[in-house]
């Protein structure tokens, strides 16, 4: 165990240690009787879809080419990039991971199946923008990156990954990569980027690529999970979700700027905001005092924001989990992801501290019942379908790992957010944190909200964090969502008088 990990473990509160121990026990139980996931023989023309893949496939049938199911990956290179080595690195990754060579079809019985291509070579088209004036170059860079990541895929045709490299100068490039969610997830992004970087550096140094073999792909994990999820285990977990998600389920109706279309739309934009000025340190310190994880604190603050906007006292928020409890999947690319639901009861006189306790306990429970696919939960709960809304929850929260630039011998790779202008929910929030900065990305349906509305929504999230960092005993109704500086502006303009 390295010193950094030891130091982190030493700072865990008793409740955090309890959560960690439960997760370790659950992982151990999941692997009882089998220390490895066996490989399924690749001797068939087609293979069954995993529950996650099936959900993606059916979604594509209902909304063909929906860009909301495209995962954009942006990488900015600074330094002397050798394009031919980047292309060679990309194709080495494709050769290693069969998910990137997968397509989806209907078999003779009319059932969706996946097929694996034995090989696929993908070129890296290069567009040189370096001669354009700076303003035009930036606009064209954004336009082309969005174009790459918003064009629809045909799930029965290779490839389900596309890229384009934009040269901005001799020493700066933006690589836009788009992959369909049926073969890729958030964890896959990290695997993909790290392998591209490792292979590129190895090739540049004239070495032979010698990465460890992929231990388990989606086909292997799905077969193993079906065997692990015995009827008894499934019934136990499904019963938990049926109890937690008893009808009637509330529908989150945030105040919107337009009339909601009768048919659900997926047009979207991103709004980014970051908080510093000591707020991350205060939030982390408060979380330690309250013996909760950072995820619990940020989720509770988001639920508080939703409560203040809607006055709903029963709030459902979805959150993704990697679905990779088996260590054999950690180095794999594919759609392993699953979704869980956090249902919380809030009230005006409830303190934020009490909400933290509730969110902590229910998050721990949700993790203990994470194996059953979300699709099975929907089938068991049978939620009432509301036109224009997804079932069970209408917003998602995600706390992502902090990403840092990857430094190679004469090249730096840094993640770049590409707004591919498509969303699955009215509003969702992704948070990344470091010791000194909290980055928030609010994805919102641009057919429902103006950017100014979301800007205010995002700033009020920051105001809630500031308030509870100082005093978690505040009742939810007492938390100032308008900052002191904003109150001074309102007073100076005489707007309070206008309300009397």
C-alpha positions in Angstrom: 0.0 0.0 0.0 1.5 3.4 -1.0 1.9 6.2 1.5 -0.7 8.4 -0.3 -3.3 5.7 0.1 -2.4 5.1 3.7 -2.8 8.8 4.5 -6.2 8.8 2.8 -7.4 5.8 4.8 -6.2 7.4 8.0 -8.5 10.4 7.4 -11.7 8.3 7.0 -14.4 8.7 9.6 -16.0 5.7 11.2 -19.0 6.0 8.9 -16.8 6.2 5.9 -14.8 3.1 7.0 -18.1 1.3 7.5 -19.1 2.1 3.9 -15.7 1.0 2.6 -15.9 -2.3 4.6 -19.4 -3.0 3.3 -18.3 -2.5 -0.3 -15.2 -4.7 0.2 -17.4 -7.4 1.7 -19.9 -7.1 -1.2 -17.1 -7.4 -3.7 -15.8 -10.5 -1.9 -19.2 -12.1 -1.9 -19.6 -11.3 -5.6 -16.5 -13.3 -6.4 -17.2 -16.3 -4.1 -16.5 -19.5 -5.9 -14.8 -17.8 -8.9 -11.7 -15.7 -8.6 -11.8 -14.9 -12.3 -14.4 -14.2 -14.9 -14.2 -17.1 -17.5 -13.9 -16.1 -21.1 -16.8 -17.0 -23.3 -15.6 -18.9 -26.4 -15.8 -16.6 -29.4 -17.1 -19.3 -31.7 -20.5 -17.8 -32.6 -21.8 -15.5 -35.2 -23.6 -13.4 -32.7 -24.0 -12.9 -28.9 -26.7 -11.9 -26.5 -26.9 -8.3 -25.4 -26.2 -7.3 -21.9 -29.1 -5.4 -20.1 -27.3 -2.1 -20.6 -26.7 -2.7 -24.3 -30.3 -3.8 -24.7 -31.5 -0.5 -23.2 -29.2 1.5 -25.5 -30.4 -0.5 -28.5 -34.1 -0.1 -27.7 -33.5 3.7 -27.1 -32.0 3.9 -30.5 -35.0 2.1 -32.1 -37.3 4.7 -30.5 -35.1 7.7 -31.2 -32.8 6.7 -34.2 -29.5 8.5 -34.2 -30.1 10.2 -30.8 -26.9 12.1 -30.1 -27.7 11.9 -26.3 -26.3 8.4 -26.4 -22.9 9.5 -27.9 -20.0 9.9 -25.5 -17.7 12.8 -26.5 -14.0 12.7 -25.7 -11.9 15.7 -26.3 -8.1 15.7 -25.9 -5.9 18.7 -26.4 -2.3 18.0 -27.3 0.4 20.6 -26.6 3.8 19.8 -28.0 5.2 18.0 -31.1 2.4 15.5 -32.0 3.2 12.8 -34.5 -0.1 12.1 -36.2 0.9 8.7 -37.7 1.8 7.5 -34.2 -1.6 8.7 -32.8 -3.4 6.8 -35.6 -1.3 3.7 -34.9 -2.1 4.0 -31.2 -5.8 4.4 -31.8 -5.9 1.2 -34.0 -3.9 -0.8 -31.4 -6.6 0.1 -28.8 -9.3 -0.9 -31.3 -7.6 -4.2 -31.9 -7.3 -4.8 -28.1 -10.9 -4.0 -27.2 -13.7 -5.9 -29.1 -16.3 -3.4 -27.9 -14.9 -0.9 -30.5 -15.4 -3.5 -33.2 -19.0 -4.4 -32.2 -22.3 -3.8 -34.1 -25.9 -4.6 -33.3 -28.4 -6.5 -35.4 -31.7 -8.4 -35.4 -31.3 -12.2 -35.6 -33.8 -14.5 -37.4 -36.0 -14.6 -34.4 -36.2 -10.8 -34.3 -34.0 -10.5 -31.2 -31.2 -7.9 -31.0 -27.7 -9.4 -30.9 -24.2 -8.1 -31.1 -21.6 -9.1 -33.6 -17.8 -8.8 -33.4 -15.7 -7.8 -36.4 -12.3 -9.5 -36.4 -10.5 -6.3 -37.4 -11.1 -2.6 -38.0 -8.8 0.1 -39.2 -9.8 3.7 -38.4 -8.0 6.6 -40.0 -7.5 9.9 -38.1 -8.6 12.7 -40.5 -6.6 15.9 -40.0 -8.0 19.3 -40.6 -5.5 22.2 -40.5 -6.9 25.3 -39.0 -3.6 26.9 -38.2 -3.7 29.6 -41.0 -7.1 31.0 -39.9 -7.3 34.2 -37.8 -7.7 33.4 -34.1 -11.4 34.3 -33.9 -12.3 32.2 -37.0 -10.0 29.4 -35.8 -11.7 29.1 -32.4 -15.2 29.2 -34.0 -14.3 26.5 -36.6 -12.6 24.4 -33.9 -15.8 24.4 -31.9 -18.0 23.8 -34.9 -16.0 20.8 -36.1 -15.7 19.3 -32.7 -19.4 19.5 -32.1 -20.0 18.1 -35.6 -17.9 15.0 -34.9 -19.7 14.3 -31.6 -23.3 15.0 -32.7 -23.6 13.1 -36.0 -25.7 9.9 -35.5 -24.3 6.4 -35.6 -26.0 3.4 -37.4 -25.7 0.7 -34.7 -25.6 -2.1 -37.4 -22.7 -0.5 -39.2 -19.0 -0.1 -38.3 -17.5 2.0 -36.9 -19.3 3.1 -33.7 -16.3 5.3 -33.0 -15.2 8.3 -35.0 -12.4 10.9 -34.6 -11.1 14.1 -36.2 -7.8 15.8 -35.4 -7.8 19.6 -35.6 -4.4 21.3 -36.0 -4.5 24.7 -34.3 -0.8 25.4 -34.6 2.4 23.5 -35.0 2.4 22.7 -31.3 -1.4 22.5 -30.5 -4.0 20.0 -31.7 -7.5 19.1 -30.5 -8.6 15.5 -31.0 -12.4 15.0 -31.0 -13.5 11.5 -30.4 -17.1 10.3 -30.4 -18.2 6.8 -29.3 -21.7 5.3 -29.0 -22.7 4.6 -25.5 -23.7 1.0 -26.4 -20.0 0.1 -26.6 -18.5 2.7 -24.2 -19.0 4.4 -20.8 -17.4 6.9 -18.6 -14.9 4.4 -17.1 -14.0 3.4 -20.7 -12.9 7.0 -21.4 -10.1 6.7 -18.8 -9.0 3.3 -20.2 -9.0 4.6 -23.7 -7.0 7.8 -23.0 -4.4 6.0 -20.8 -3.9 3.3 -23.4 -3.5 5.7 -26.2 -1.0 7.7 -24.2 1.0 4.6 -23.2 1.1 3.1 -26.7 2.0 6.4 -28.3 4.9 6.9 -25.9 6.1 3.4 -26.4 6.0 3.7 -30.2 7.7 7.1 -30.1 10.6 5.5 -28.1 10.8 2.7 -30.6 9.6 0.0 -28.2 7.3 -2.9 -28.7 3.8 -2.5 -27.3 3.3 -5.0 -24.5 0.2 -4.1 -22.5 -1.4 -6.8 -20.4 -4.2 -8.6 -22.2 -7.8 -7.6 -21.7 -9.2 -10.0 -19.0 -12.9 -9.7 -19.5 -15.1 -8.0 -22.1 -18.8 -7.2 -21.8 -19.8 -10.6 -23.3 -17.7 -12.4 -20.6 -19.0 -10.2 -17.8 -22.6 -10.5 -18.8 -22.4 -14.3 -18.9 -20.7 -14.3 -15.5 -23.2 -11.9 -14.0 -26.2 -13.9 -15.2 -24.8 -16.9 -13.4 -24.0 -14.9 -10.3 -27.5 -13.3 -10.2 -29.4 -16.3 -9.0 -33.2 -16.0 -8.7 -32.7 -15.6 -4.9 -30.2 -12.7 -5.3 -32.4 -11.0 -7.9 -35.5 -11.3 -5.8 -33.8 -9.8 -2.8 -32.5 -6.8 -4.7 -35.7 -6.3 -6.7 -37.7 -6.4 -3.5 -35.6 -3.7 -2.0 -36.1 -1.4 -5.0 -39.9 -2.2 -5.1 -40.1 -1.0 -1.5 -38.0 2.1 -2.1 -39.7 3.1 -5.3 -43.3 2.6 -4.2 -45.8 4.4 -6.3 -46.8 7.1 -6.6 -43.5 8.4 -7.8 -43.0 12.1 -7.8 -42.3 13.9 -11.1 -39.6 16.6 -10.9 -41.1 19.7 -12.6 -38.5 22.5 -12.6 -39.8 25.9 -13.6 -39.1 26.1 -17.4 -38.8 29.0 -19.7 -41.0 27.7 -22.5 -44.0 25.3 -23.0 -42.9 21.7 -22.6 -43.2 19.9 -26.0 -45.7 17.0 -26.0 -42.9 14.8 -27.4 -39.7 14.6 -25.3 -36.7 16.3 -27.0 -33.0 15.9 -26.4 -31.5 19.2 -27.6 -29.0 20.4 -25.0 -26.2 22.5 -23.9 -23.6 22.6 -21.1 -23.1 25.3 -18.6 -19.8 25.2 -16.7 -19.0 27.0 -13.4 -16.2 26.5 -10.9 -15.9 27.5 -7.3 -12.6 28.2 -5.5 -11.8 30.9 -2.8 -11.5 28.2 -0.1 -14.9 26.6 -0.7 -13.6 23.1 -1.6 -11.5 23.1 1.6 -14.5 24.1 3.7 -16.7 21.5 2.1 -14.2 18.8 2.6 -13.7 19.8 6.2 -17.4 19.8 6.9 -17.8 16.4 5.2 -15.1 15.0 7.5 -16.8 16.5 10.6 -20.2 15.0 9.6 -18.6 11.7 8.7 -19.9 11.6 5.1 -18.2 11.2 1.8 -17.9 14.1 -0.7 -20.4 12.4 -2.9 -23.0 12.5 -0.1 -22.4 16.2 0.6 -22.6 17.3 -3.1 -25.7 15.1 -3.7 -27.5 16.5 -0.6 -26.7 20.0 -1.7 -28.1 19.2 -5.2 -31.3 17.7 -3.7 -31.6 20.9 -1.5 -31.4 23.0 -4.7 -34.1 20.9 -6.4 -36.3 21.2 -3.2 -36.0 24.9 -3.1 -36.9 25.2 -6.8 -39.9 22.8 -6.7 -41.0 22.6 -3.1 -41.2 18.8 -3.6 -40.7 16.9 -0.4 -40.1 13.6 -2.1 -37.2 13.9 -4.6 -35.7 11.2 -6.8 -32.2 11.6 -8.3 -30.4 9.0 -10.4 -26.7 8.4 -10.3 -24.5 6.2 -12.4 -22.2 3.5 -11.1 -19.4 1.8 -13.0 -20.8 -1.7 -12.8 -17.2 -3.0 -12.5 -17.0 -4.6 -9.1 -15.0 -7.5 -10.6 -11.4 -6.4 -11.0 -11.1 -8.2 -14.3 -13.2 -5.5 -15.9 -11.1 -2.5 -14.7 -8.9 -2.5 -17.8 -11.8 -3.1 -20.3 -13.6 -0.8 -22.7 -17.4 -1.4 -23.0 -20.8 -0.4 -21.6 -20.7 -1.9 -18.1 -22.5 1.1 -16.4 -25.6 0.8 -14.3 -27.9 3.4 -12.8 -29.1 3.7 -9.2 -31.8 5.9 -7.6 -31.6 8.0 -4.5 -35.0 8.8 -3.0 -35.0 11.4 -0.3 -37.7 13.0 1.9 -37.1 16.7 2.6 -39.0 19.4 4.5 -38.7 23.1 5.3 -37.6 22.6 8.9 -35.2 19.7 8.2 -31.6 20.6 8.8 -29.0 20.0 6.2 -27.1 17.9 8.8 -30.2 15.6 9.0 -30.4 15.4 5.2 -26.7 14.4 5.1 -27.5 11.5 7.4 -30.4 10.4 5.3 -28.5 10.6 2.1 -25.5 8.7 3.6 -27.7 5.8 4.8 -29.7 5.5 1.6 -26.6 5.7 -0.6 -25.1 2.9 1.4 -28.3 0.9 0.9 -28.4 1.6 -2.8 -24.8 0.4 -3.2 -25.7 -2.8 -1.4 -28.4 -3.5 -4.0 -26.5 -2.3 -7.1 -26.2 -5.6 -9.0 -29.7 -5.8 -10.5 -29.8 -4.0 -13.8 -31.8 -0.7 -13.9 -33.9 -2.3 -16.6 -35.1 -5.0 -14.2 -35.9 -2.3 -11.7 -38.1 -0.5 -14.2 -39.9 -3.7 -15.1 -40.5 -4.5 -11.4 -41.6 -1.1 -10.3 -43.8 -0.4 -13.3 -43.7 3.4 -12.9 -46.4 5.5 -14.4 -45.3 6.9 -17.7 -45.6 10.7 -17.9 -45.4 12.1 -21.4 -42.2 14.1 -22.0 -40.4 12.6 -19.0 -38.1 9.6 -18.5 -39.3 6.9 -16.0 -38.5 6.9 -12.2 -36.1 9.9 -12.1 -35.9 13.1 -14.2 -32.4 14.3 -13.2 -29.0 12.8 -12.6 -26.0 13.6 -10.4 -22.5 12.4 -10.9 -19.3 13.0 -9.0 -16.4 12.3 -11.4 -12.8 11.6 -10.7 -10.5 14.6 -10.9 -8.6 14.4 -14.2 -5.1 15.7 -14.6 -3.0 16.3 -17.7 -1.0 13.3 -19.0 2.6 14.3 -19.6 4.7 12.4 -22.1 8.3 13.0 -23.1 7.6 16.0 -25.3 3.8 16.1 -25.3 1.0 17.0 -22.9 -2.5 15.5 -23.2 -5.4 17.3 -21.4 -9.1 16.5 -21.4 -11.3 19.0 -23.2 -15.1 19.2 -22.7 -17.0 19.1 -25.9 -20.6 20.3 -25.8 -22.2 17.9 -28.2 -25.6 19.6 -27.7 -27.6 16.6 -26.7 -28.9 15.6 -23.2 -31.0 12.8 -21.7 -32.7 14.8 -18.9 -34.1 18.3 -18.3 -31.1 19.1 -16.1 -28.3 17.0 -14.7 -25.1 17.9 -12.8 -21.6 16.5 -13.0 -19.1 17.6 -10.4 -15.3 17.3 -10.3 -13.2 18.4 -7.4 -9.7 19.0 -6.4 -8.2 20.3 -3.1 -8.8 23.8 -4.3 -11.5 23.8 -7.0 -15.0 22.5 -7.5 -15.9 22.2 -11.2 -19.6 21.9 -12.0 -21.1 21.0 -15.4 -24.8 21.5 -15.7 -26.3 19.8 -18.8 -29.7 21.2 -19.7 -32.4 20.8 -22.3 -32.1 23.9 -24.4 -35.7 23.5 -25.6 -36.8 24.1 -22.0 -34.3 26.5 -20.4 -32.5 29.7 -21.3 -28.8 29.8 -20.5 -29.4 32.6 -18.0 -31.8 30.4 -16.1 -29.2 27.7 -15.7 -26.5 30.2 -14.8 -28.7 31.3 -11.9 -29.5 27.7 -11.0 -25.7 26.9 -11.0 -24.8 29.9 -8.9 -27.5 29.0 -6.3 -25.9 25.6 -6.0 -22.7 27.3 -5.1 -24.5 29.5 -2.6 -26.0 26.4 -0.9 -22.5 24.9 -0.6 -21.1 28.0 0.9 -24.0 28.2 3.5 -23.9 24.6 4.6 -20.1 24.6 4.8 -20.4 27.2 7.4 -23.4 25.9 9.2 -24.9 22.4 8.4 -27.5 23.0 11.1 -29.4 25.4 8.9 -32.9 24.3 8.1 -33.4 23.8 4.3 -35.8 26.7 4.1 -33.3 29.0 5.9 -30.4 28.4 3.5 -29.7 31.6 1.5 -29.7 30.6 -2.2 -29.0 34.2 -3.1 -25.6 35.4 -2.0 -24.9 38.3 0.2 -23.4 40.2 -2.7 -26.5 39.6 -4.8 -28.7 40.8 -1.9 -26.6 44.0 -1.7 -27.2 44.5 -5.5 -31.0 43.9 -5.1 -31.1 46.4 -2.2 -29.1 49.0 -4.1 -31.5 48.8 -7.0 -34.5 49.2 -4.7 -36.0 45.9 -5.9 -37.1 44.9 -2.4 -39.3 48.0 -2.4 -40.9 46.9 -5.6 -42.0 43.6 -3.9 -43.9 45.4 -1.1 
